[in-house]
Structures are given as structure tokens and as C-alpha cells.
């Protein structure tokens, strides 16, 4: 995780806490920085780049994310379910993006919910 990328991200969101002293003696990345990582893909699951609804985003940390450390990332589909909406069915996909250090110790889990409308689903199956 490159220092320059963290600095640019922090500037963009107006969060400069990563530059301040902390009990760890290391610079800490903003809590939402893991959204910039590449997590790979899930075989057989191809979502469109537009038309999806962002339903929820949560970050759970076991420890801070240190600037400059190497992070190994994994993407997992935790759940999928359907609910009836006002204009038809909605499909909910719950993802976990997991970041681990070089020793395989978990640093964070970033959970997100993606909502797929019936119109987008039909487009995907066309």
C-alpha cells in the first residue's frame, strides 16, 4: 500500500488523521481506504458496471491499516437473497472483502450490500 496513494485518498476525503502521531508509531490509512484495493473476482459472477444500487458498506478492523504494509485481499459472496420491491423483485448480494497481513492475520473485513434490480438482472441475462 503506497504512501502516495494513501495521501491522495486522504486529501480527497479531507481526512488527515493518518499523518498524526498515534500509539502505534506508524501512519495509519483512513478507515475507508480498503475500497481502493483489488480483491479479485468470484467465478461465474459478472455484475454490470452501472445500474446497481449501493445498499450498505461497513468496515470492521482487528487493528489499524498501516501505510506501506502489504495487504492480501480476498472477495467472498456471503449471502444472496430476494425481496419484493415496489416495482418488482430486488436481488441482494452481500460481499465480504477481507484484508490480511503477510502472516495471514486478518486486518479488516469490509462488508457491502449490492442491490440488483429486475431491469438490471434482465439486462445481465440478455
MMTF fields as JSON, N, C-alpha, C and O atoms, coordinates in Angstrom:
{
  "mmtfVersion": "1.0.0",
  "mmtfProducer": "UNKNOWN",
  "numBonds": 503,
  "numAtoms": 504,
  "numGroups": 126,
  "numChains": 1,
  "numModels": 1,
  "chainsPerModel": [1],
  "groupsPerChain": [126],
  "chainIdList": ["A"],
  "bondAtomList": [4, 2, 8, 6, 12, 10, 16, 14, 20, 18, 24, 22, 28, 26, 32, 30, 36, 34, 40, 38, 44, 42, 48, 46, 52, 50, 56, 54, 60, 58, 64, 62, 68, 66, 72, 70, 76, 74, 80, 78, 84, 82, 88, 86, 92, 90, 96, 94, 100, 98, 104, 102, 108, 106, 112, 110, 116, 114, 120, 118, 124, 122, 128, 126, 132, 130, 136, 134, 140, 138, 144, 142, 148, 146, 152, 150, 156, 154, 160, 158, 164, 162, 168, 166, 172, 170, 176, 174, 180, 178, 184, 182, 188, 186, 192, 190, 196, 194, 200, 198, 204, 202, 208, 206, 212, 210, 216, 214, 220, 218, 224, 222, 228, 226, 232, 230, 236, 234, 240, 238, 244, 242, 248, 246, 252, 250, 256, 254, 260, 258, 264, 262, 268, 266, 272, 270, 276, 274, 280, 278, 284, 282, 288, 286, 292, 290, 296, 294, 300, 298, 304, 302, 308, 306, 312, 310, 316, 314, 320, 318, 324, 322, 328, 326, 332, 330, 336, 334, 340, 338, 344, 342, 348, 346, 352, 350, 356, 354, 360, 358, 364, 362, 368, 366, 372, 370, 376, 374, 380, 378, 384, 382, 388, 386, 392, 390, 396, 394, 400, 398, 404, 402, 408, 406, 412, 410, 416, 414, 420, 418, 424, 422, 428, 426, 432, 430, 436, 434, 440, 438, 444, 442, 448, 446, 452, 450, 456, 454, 460, 458, 464, 462, 468, 466, 472, 470, 476, 474, 480, 478, 484, 482, 488, 486, 492, 490, 496, 494, 500, 498],
  "bondOrderList": [1, 1, 1, 1, 1, 1, 1, 1, 1, 1, 1, 1, 1, 1, 1, 1, 1, 1, 1, 1, 1, 1, 1, 1, 1, 1, 1, 1, 1, 1, 1, 1, 1, 1, 1, 1, 1, 1, 1, 1, 1, 1, 1, 1, 1, 1, 1, 1, 1, 1, 1, 1, 1, 1, 1, 1, 1, 1, 1, 1, 1, 1, 1, 1, 1, 1, 1, 1, 1, 1, 1, 1, 1, 1, 1, 1, 1, 1, 1, 1, 1, 1, 1, 1, 1, 1, 1, 1, 1, 1, 1, 1, 1, 1, 1, 1, 1, 1, 1, 1, 1, 1, 1, 1, 1, 1, 1, 1, 1, 1, 1, 1, 1, 1, 1, 1, 1, 1, 1, 1, 1, 1, 1, 1, 1],
  "groupList": [{"groupName": "UNK", "atomNameList": ["N", "CA", "C", "O"], "elementList": ["N", "C", "C", "O"], "formalChargeList": [0, 0, 0, 0], "bondAtomList": [1, 0, 2, 1, 3, 2], "bondOrderList": [1, 1, 2], "singleLetterCode": "X", "chemCompType": "L-PEPTIDE LINKING"}],
  "groupTypeList": [0, 0, 0, 0, 0, 0, 0, 0, 0, 0, 0, 0, 0, 0, 0, 0, 0, 0, 0, 0, 0, 0, 0, 0, 0, 0, 0, 0, 0, 0, 0, 0, 0, 0, 0, 0, 0, 0, 0, 0, 0, 0, 0, 0, 0, 0, 0, 0, 0, 0, 0, 0, 0, 0, 0, 0, 0, 0, 0, 0, 0, 0, 0, 0, 0, 0, 0, 0, 0, 0, 0, 0, 0, 0, 0, 0, 0, 0, 0, 0, 0, 0, 0, 0, 0, 0, 0, 0, 0, 0, 0, 0, 0, 0, 0, 0, 0, 0, 0, 0, 0, 0, 0, 0, 0, 0, 0, 0, 0, 0, 0, 0, 0, 0, 0, 0, 0, 0, 0, 0, 0, 0, 0, 0, 0, 0],
  "groupIdList": [1, 2, 3, 4, 5, 6, 7, 8, 9, 10, 11, 12, 13, 14, 15, 16, 17, 18, 19, 20, 21, 22, 23, 24, 25, 26, 27, 28, 29, 30, 31, 32, 33, 34, 35, 36, 37, 38, 39, 40, 41, 42, 43, 44, 45, 46, 47, 48, 49, 50, 51, 52, 53, 54, 55, 56, 57, 58, 59, 60, 61, 62, 63, 64, 65, 66, 67, 68, 69, 70, 71, 72, 73, 74, 75, 76, 77, 78, 79, 80, 81, 82, 83, 84, 85, 86, 87, 88, 89, 90, 91, 92, 93, 94, 95, 96, 97, 98, 99, 100, 101, 102, 103, 104, 105, 106, 107, 108, 109, 110, 111, 112, 113, 114, 115, 116, 117, 118, 119, 120, 121, 122, 123, 124, 125, 126],
  "secStructList": [7, 7, 2, 2, 2, 2, 2, 2, 2, 2, 2, 2, 2, 6, 7, 7, 4, 4, 4, 1, 7, 7, 6, 6, 1, 1, 7, 5, 7, 7, 6, 6, 4, 4, 4, 4, 1, 7, 7, 7, 7, 7, 6, 6, 7, 7, 7, 7, 1, 1, 1, 7, 3, 3, 3, 3, 3, 3, 3, 3, 3, 1, 1, 7, 7, 5, 6, 6, 7, 7, 7, 3, 3, 3, 3, 3, 3, 3, 3, 3, 3, 3, 3, 3, 3, 6, 6, 3, 3, 3, 3, 3, 3, 3, 3, 3, 3, 3, 3, 3, 7, 6, 6, 1, 7, 3, 3, 3, 3, 3, 3, 3, 3, 3, 3, 3, 3, 2, 2, 2, 2, 2, 2, 2, 2, 7],
  "xCoordList": [0.852, 0.0, 0.905, 1.57, 0.917, 1.827, 1.42, 0.243, 2.392, 2.169, 1.499, 0.603, 1.935, 1.362, -0.116, -0.897, -0.499, -1.909, -2.751, -3.869, -2.219, -2.94, -3.085, -4.158, -2.012, -2.056, -3.104, -3.894, -3.117, -4.098, -5.526, -6.42, -5.739, -7.065, -7.49, -8.616, -6.589, -6.893, -7.21, -8.129, -6.461, -6.735, -8.113, -8.86, -8.441, -9.715, -10.914, -11.954, -10.771, -11.899, -11.763, -12.633, -10.666, -10.467, -10.121, -10.47, -9.44, -9.069, -7.549, -6.863, -7.029, -5.579, -5.086, -3.968, -5.91, -5.501, -4.319, -3.547, -4.179, -3.101, -1.729, -0.746, -1.642, -0.357, -0.034, 1.094, -1.004, -0.807, -0.156, -0.216, 0.465, 1.055, -0.046, -1.178, 0.298, -0.656, 0.111, 1.34, -0.578, 0.105, 0.924, 1.768, 0.695, 1.389, 2.739, 3.567, 2.973, 4.23, 4.351, 5.447, 3.236, 3.197, 2.029, 1.053, 2.134, 0.997, -0.102, 0.166, -1.334, -2.49, -3.343, -3.625, -3.758, -4.607, -6.02, -6.463, -6.725, -8.127, -8.93, -8.633, -9.94, -10.689, -11.365, -11.582, -11.702, -12.375, -11.395, -11.828, -10.098, -9.11, -9.196, -8.902, -9.587, -9.663, -10.598, -10.532, -11.466, -12.303, -11.467, -11.95, -10.221, -9.358, -8.598, -7.984, -8.627, -7.87, -8.548, -9.748, -7.761, -8.284, -8.465, -7.545, -9.663, -9.994, -10.167, -10.442, -10.015, -10.242, -11.709, -12.459, -12.109, -13.494, -14.0, -13.247, -15.295, -15.923, -16.305, -17.064, -15.778, -16.013, -17.509, -18.255, -17.932, -19.326, -20.223, -21.397, -19.697, -20.494, -19.954, -18.864, -20.727, -20.337, -21.435, -22.541, -21.127, -22.085, -21.805, -20.651, -22.849, -22.628, -21.929, -21.966, -21.29, -20.592, -21.531, -21.137, -22.758, -23.719, -25.091, -25.349, -25.965, -27.325, -27.532, -28.663, -26.447, -26.563, -26.826, -26.488, -27.427, -27.689, -26.765, -26.695, -26.061, -25.182, -26.053, -26.598, -26.189, -27.1, -26.473, -27.117, -25.225, -24.625, -23.123, -22.662, -22.368, -20.912, -20.497, -20.846, -19.753, -19.28, -17.832, -17.422, -17.084, -15.692, -15.505, -15.926, -14.867, -14.57, -13.067, -12.547, -12.387, -10.937, -10.52, -11.08, -9.53, -8.877, -7.731, -7.371, -7.166, -6.105, -6.068, -6.681, -5.355, -5.286, -4.565, -3.787, -4.847, -4.198, -3.028, -3.24, -1.794, -0.612, -0.17, -0.159, 0.193, 0.68, 1.968, 2.857, 2.066, 3.258, 3.245, 4.099, 2.308, 2.303, 1.682, 0.891, 2.054, 1.499, 0.224, 0.21, -0.857, -2.15, -2.599, -2.573, -3.008, -3.5, -5.023, -5.577, -5.691, -7.14, -7.901, -7.433, -9.088, -9.963, -11.389, -11.809, -12.128, -13.535, -14.389, -14.123, -15.433, -16.316, -17.761, -18.131, -18.579, -20.025, -20.605, -20.667, -21.036, -21.524, -22.975, -23.361, -23.8, -25.223, -25.85, -25.34, -26.942, -27.73, -29.183, -29.516, -30.045, -31.469, -32.303, -31.792, -33.58, -34.518, -35.579, -36.026, -35.97, -37.091, -37.964, -37.483, -39.233, -40.151, -40.108, -40.314, -39.839, -39.841, -41.115, -41.943, -41.276, -42.474, -42.622, -43.737, -41.494, -41.562, -41.059, -40.651, -41.087, -40.67, -39.628, -39.291, -39.111, -38.139, -36.803, -36.362, -36.182, -34.832, -33.96, -34.393, -32.754, -31.827, -30.671, -30.006, -30.442, -29.426, -28.231, -28.382, -27.043, -25.795, -24.951, -24.664, -24.558, -23.749, -22.319, -22.071, -21.391, -19.987, -19.143, -19.431, -18.098, -17.069, -15.746, -15.364, -15.059, -13.719, -12.79, -12.886, -11.891, -11.05, -9.612, -9.088, -8.977, -7.573, -6.75, -7.088, -5.66, -4.777, -3.347, -2.973, -2.544, -1.139, -0.32, -0.874, 0.99, 1.873, 1.809, 2.057, 1.477, 1.395, 0.026, -0.211, -0.879, -2.224, -3.174, -4.256, -2.777, -3.647, -4.593, -4.182, -5.849, -6.867, -6.658, -6.486, -6.676, -6.599, -8.007, -8.377, -8.789, -10.127, -11.061, -10.627, -12.341, -13.387, -14.219, -14.711, -14.368, -15.234, -16.456, -16.349, -17.604, -18.839, -19.616, -19.671, -20.22, -21.033, -22.241, -22.21, -23.301, -24.523, -24.74, -24.731, -24.932, -25.244, -26.66, -27.013, -27.467, -28.846, -28.964, -28.603, -29.475, -29.662, -31.167, -31.94, -31.569, -32.988, -33.339, -32.455, -34.612, -35.081, -34.638, -34.276, -34.665, -34.262, -32.797, -32.445, -31.956, -30.528, -30.331, -29.512, -31.074, -30.937, -31.316, -30.632, -32.406, -32.816, -31.729, -31.45, -31.126, -30.052, -28.854, -28.212, -28.553, -27.428, -27.678, -26.744, -28.918, -29.265, -29.548, -29.785, -29.525, -29.831, -28.672, -28.759],
  "yCoordList": [-1.152, 0.0, 1.224, 1.525, 1.9, 3.02, 4.277, 4.635, 4.929, 6.135, 7.246, 7.927, 7.428, 8.479, 8.255, 9.205, 7.0, 6.683, 6.977, 7.479, 6.668, 6.941, 8.45, 8.931, 9.197, 10.653, 11.26, 12.103, 10.839, 11.356, 11.02, 11.86, 9.806, 9.396, 10.246, 10.741, 10.415, 11.211, 12.655, 13.254, 13.212, 14.579, 14.66, 15.61, 13.67, 13.669, 13.627, 14.222, 12.926, 12.825, 13.789, 13.836, 14.563, 15.54, 14.922, 15.48, 13.783, 13.091, 13.08, 12.392, 13.835, 13.915, 13.266, 13.532, 12.421, 11.727, 10.793, 10.52, 10.305, 9.349, 9.978, 9.261, 11.306, 11.99, 12.293, 12.67, 12.134, 12.489, 11.353, 10.187, 11.728, 10.746, 9.847, 10.286, 8.602, 7.664, 6.665, 6.631, 5.866, 4.92, 3.853, 3.207, 3.655, 2.599, 3.055, 2.226, 4.373, 4.889, 4.754, 4.883, 4.495, 4.354, 5.16, 5.406, 5.568, 6.24, 5.213, 4.085, 5.633, 4.754, 5.268, 6.464, 4.359, 4.725, 5.056, 4.536, 5.921, 6.194, 4.889, 3.982, 4.789, 3.536, 3.05, 1.849, 3.957, 3.541, 3.279, 2.971, 3.392, 3.186, 1.821, 1.733, 0.745, -0.568, -0.633, -1.597, 0.368, 0.331, 0.5, 0.215, 0.958, 1.15, -0.114, -0.149, -1.145, -2.369, -3.233, -3.119, -4.082, -5.08, -6.387, -6.877, -6.938, -8.147, -9.371, -10.459, -9.219, -10.337, -10.442, -9.474, -11.593, -11.787, -13.136, -13.962, -13.319, -14.584, -15.275, -14.729, -16.47, -17.213, -17.381, -17.823, -17.021, -17.172, -16.0, -15.986, -15.022, -13.856, -12.624, -12.141, -12.129, -10.937, -9.9, -10.073, -8.828, -7.753, -6.619, -6.38, -5.919, -4.782, -3.648, -3.587, -2.745, -1.628, -0.493, 0.406, -0.515, 0.534, -0.093, -1.226, 0.663, 0.204, -0.512, -0.842, -0.758, -1.415, -0.358, 0.812, -0.779, 0.125, -0.265, -1.429, 0.73, 0.509, 0.558, 1.61, -0.568, -0.654, -0.378, 0.218, -0.799, -0.674, -0.899, -1.593, -0.314, -0.504, -0.429, 0.524, -1.43, -1.459, -1.948, -2.808, -1.376, -1.777, -2.232, -1.556, -3.388, -3.924, -4.207, -4.98, -3.58, -3.716, -4.516, -4.351, -5.39, -6.066, -5.208, -5.271, -4.409, -3.454, -2.431, -2.65, -1.31, -0.312, -0.841, -1.792, -0.205, -0.494, 0.477, 1.685, -0.034, 0.811, 1.167, 0.324, 2.427, 2.903, 2.154, 2.041, 1.646, 0.954, -0.55, -1.231, -1.097, -2.55, -3.264, -2.689, -4.504, -5.338, -6.0, -6.576, -5.907, -6.451, -7.462, -7.179, -8.635, -9.687, -9.687, -9.796, -9.564, -9.339, -10.505, -11.15, -10.757, -11.819, -11.291, -10.507, -11.722, -11.361, -12.609, -13.65, -12.495, -13.62, -13.162, -12.105, -13.956, -13.716, -14.431, -15.661, -13.66, -14.234, -14.661, -15.643, -13.917, -14.221, -13.619, -12.649, -14.198, -13.682, -14.017, -15.151, -13.014, -13.254, -12.255, -11.258, -12.543, -11.723, -11.153, -11.805, -9.904, -9.264, -8.592, -8.169, -8.506, -7.839, -6.334, -5.881, -5.566, -4.107, -3.551, -4.303, -2.229, -1.577, -1.792, -1.888, -1.867, -2.031, -3.395, -3.553, -4.376, -5.728, -6.276, -5.649, -7.454, -8.094, -7.351, -6.765, -7.394, -6.861, -8.007, -8.816, -8.07, -9.142, -8.536, -7.61, -9.052, -8.53, -9.469, -10.679, -8.902, -9.655, -9.061, -7.864, -9.896, -9.456, -9.959, -11.164, -9.017, -9.348, -9.032, -8.095, -9.825, -9.504, -9.394, -10.276, -8.295, -8.08, -8.15, -7.349, -9.125, -9.425, -9.034, -9.351, -8.34, -7.96, -8.607, -8.516, -9.268, -9.945, -9.47, -9.009, -9.588, -9.222, -10.403, -11.447, -10.226, -11.27, -12.584, -13.648, -12.519, -13.72, -14.375, -15.389, -13.802, -14.359, -13.918, -14.484, -12.907, -12.386, -11.347, -10.466, -11.468, -10.562, -9.154, -8.944, -8.185, -6.765, -6.186, -5.477, -6.496, -5.918, -6.808, -7.694, -6.556, -7.086, -5.878, -5.129, -5.699, -4.656, -5.361, -6.059, -5.175, -5.801, -4.801, -3.618, -5.27, -4.379, -5.13, -6.341, -4.367, -4.901, -4.239, -3.013, -5.065, -4.588, -5.048, -6.209, -4.115, -4.437, -4.422, -3.449, -5.516, -5.67, -5.598, -6.387, -4.653, -4.54, -5.569, -6.132, -5.806, -6.751, -6.304, -7.136, -4.99, -4.47, -4.78, -5.19, -4.589, -4.888, -6.391, -6.828, -7.178, -8.632, -9.12, -9.973, -8.579, -8.972, -8.594, -9.343, -7.431, -6.971, -7.911, -8.187, -8.404, -9.316, -10.655, -11.282, -11.082, -12.388, -12.317, -13.343, -11.119, -10.965, -11.412, -11.35],
  "zCoordList": [0.0, 0.0, 0.0, 0.991, -1.098, -1.32, -0.547, -0.5, 0.046, 0.843, 0.029, 0.527, -1.224, -2.077, -2.35, -2.386, -2.543, -2.795, -1.559, -1.672, -0.382, 0.864, 1.042, 1.407, 0.787, 0.916, -0.006, 0.421, -1.268, -2.234, -1.802, -1.902, -1.328, -0.862, 0.331, 0.373, 1.301, 2.489, 2.114, 2.673, 1.177, 0.723, 0.071, 0.304, -0.736, -1.456, -0.51, -0.795, 0.612, 1.547, 2.723, 3.593, 2.752, 3.818, 5.16, 6.2, 5.16, 6.404, 6.531, 5.774, 7.48, 7.634, 8.923, 9.365, 9.524, 10.741, 10.508, 11.427, 9.278, 9.006, 9.194, 9.38, 9.15, 9.297, 10.756, 11.071, 11.646, 13.051, 13.833, 13.444, 14.941, 15.839, 16.403, 16.605, 16.65, 17.234, 18.094, 18.043, 18.868, 19.767, 19.041, 19.662, 17.744, 17.003, 16.469, 16.092, 16.432, 15.907, 14.403, 13.857, 13.719, 12.256, 11.719, 12.428, 10.469, 9.852, 9.578, 9.166, 9.815, 9.654, 8.503, 8.42, 7.608, 6.47, 6.956, 7.98, 6.223, 6.58, 6.581, 5.803, 7.444, 7.581, 6.304, 6.144, 5.397, 4.16, 3.012, 1.902, 3.253, 2.193, 1.516, 0.324, 2.216, 1.551, 0.34, -0.424, 0.144, -1.059, -2.323, -3.419, -2.191, -3.358, -3.752, -4.818, -2.919, -3.184, -4.248, -4.496, -4.855, -5.793, -5.035, -4.38, -5.137, -4.384, -5.263, -4.755, -6.552, -7.446, -7.807, -7.679, -8.251, -8.682, -8.18, -7.664, -8.352, -7.986, -9.288, -10.089, -9.494, -10.724, -10.979, -10.105, -12.186, -12.588, -12.216, -12.585, -11.497, -11.105, -11.821, -11.515, -12.77, -13.509, -13.356, -13.868, -12.654, -12.444, -13.42, -13.777, -13.855, -14.751, -14.009, -12.78, -14.765, -14.145, -13.77, -13.027, -14.264, -13.904, -13.673, -14.081, -13.01, -12.775, -11.455, -11.098, -10.724, -9.426, -8.349, -8.524, -7.241, -6.129, -4.976, -4.581, -4.45, -3.294, -2.049, -1.714, -1.361, -0.23, 1.12, 1.984, 1.328, 2.649, 2.53, 1.624, 3.444, 3.495, 4.954, 5.651, 5.425, 6.814, 6.85, 6.07, 7.772, 7.958, 9.396, 10.335, 9.556, 10.879, 10.924, 10.119, 11.864, 11.964, 13.177, 14.261, 12.998, 14.118, 14.636, 15.812, 13.742, 14.077, 12.946, 11.901, 13.141, 12.068, 10.825, 10.888, 9.723, 8.448, 8.324, 8.216, 8.337, 8.352, 6.937, 6.04, 6.76, 5.47, 5.144, 5.988, 3.927, 3.454, 3.625, 3.056, 4.388, 4.575, 3.372, 2.624, 3.211, 2.15, 2.672, 3.76, 1.872, 2.279, 1.236, 0.038, 1.689, 0.806, 0.909, 2.002, -0.232, -0.248, -0.871, -1.809, -0.323, -0.792, -0.861, -0.01, -1.871, -2.033, -1.843, -2.442, -0.991, -0.701, -0.837, -0.326, -1.526, -1.553, -0.342, -0.317, 0.674, 1.929, 1.873, 2.507, 1.103, 1.083, -0.17, -0.73, -0.592, -1.712, -1.421, -1.075, -1.567, -1.324, -2.119, -2.63, -2.208, -2.987, -2.057, -1.114, -2.354, -1.655, -2.708, -3.759, -2.408, -3.331, -3.08, -1.954, -4.129, -4.055, -4.658, -5.171, -4.599, -5.138, -6.644, -7.156, -7.347, -8.803, -9.261, -10.411, -8.37, -8.746, -7.808, -6.804, -8.135, -7.248, -7.206, -8.195, -6.04, -5.848, -5.353, -4.532, -5.846, -5.503, -4.7, -5.164, -3.523, -2.617, -2.592, -2.419, -2.766, -2.701, -1.581, -1.578, -0.638, 0.494, 0.276, 0.225, 0.149, -0.087, 1.136, 1.881, 1.332, 2.314, 1.579, 0.81, 1.833, 1.306, 2.513, 3.443, 2.475, 3.626, 3.318, 2.251, 4.264, 4.128, 5.225, 6.405, 4.825, 5.786, 5.595, 4.516, 6.657, 6.566, 6.032, 5.69, 5.966, 5.407, 6.181, 5.614, 7.473, 8.309, 8.245, 8.902, 7.454, 7.335, 8.43, 8.581, 9.2, 10.255, 9.664, 8.909, 10.018, 9.484, 10.023, 11.224, 9.092, 9.449, 9.483, 10.419, 8.45, 8.35, 7.551, 6.815, 7.71, 6.827, 6.408, 7.252, 5.116, 4.577, 3.983, 2.975, 4.609, 4.13, 3.306, 3.643, 2.224, 1.395, 0.853, 0.637, 0.643, 0.058, -1.292, -1.409, -2.302, -3.645, -3.967, -3.757, -4.484, -4.844, -6.36, -7.022, -6.888, -8.333, -8.604, -8.062, -9.439, -9.788, -10.856, -11.502, -11.033, -12.057, -13.446, -14.278, -13.706, -15.023, -15.299, -16.405, -14.313, -14.475, -14.635, -15.443, -13.871, -13.96, -15.362, -15.926, -15.926, -17.29, -18.3, -19.236, -18.099, -18.978, -18.904, -19.917, -17.694, -17.5, -18.195, -18.693, -18.225, -18.812, -20.312, -20.95, -20.868, -22.305, -23.172, -24.399]
}
